[in-house]
Amino acid sequence: MNFSDEDIYEAVKHHLPSVNEYVNSHGGAITLLGVKNGKIYIELTGACHGCSMSLMTTKMVVQKRLRELIHPELVVVNVDGTPENALPEDLYTKEKPEEEVKEKEEESIWGKVKKIF
């Protein structure tokens, strides 16, 4: 595949709402965690988190649809707490780590006002 992780991330982010419709209909949702070496890392949440059918949902629904929409060689991994589906530390994501968001908030005017009170 000749796409950067950033390109794949943006494409998945764009198409995820349409893929998410099926999962939503079952009481769940899909969170895009990031991309590394062309692999897409997601987390199934809500009723789908920990469901015995989550592997089937990941491969037969999410991966299949993203392959149709983006590229036929995409691989989707549901980060479910098992060692084989672990989230790599250095994956590409545009989401800011929670610590970084907290630091930015503390530096903002609102953060300074909150410290006074």
Summary of the structure (lengths in Angstrom):
residues: 117
radius of gyration: 16.7
end to end distance: 53.4
largest distance: 54.8
contacts: 315
relative contact order: 0.16
helix: 49%
strand: 19%
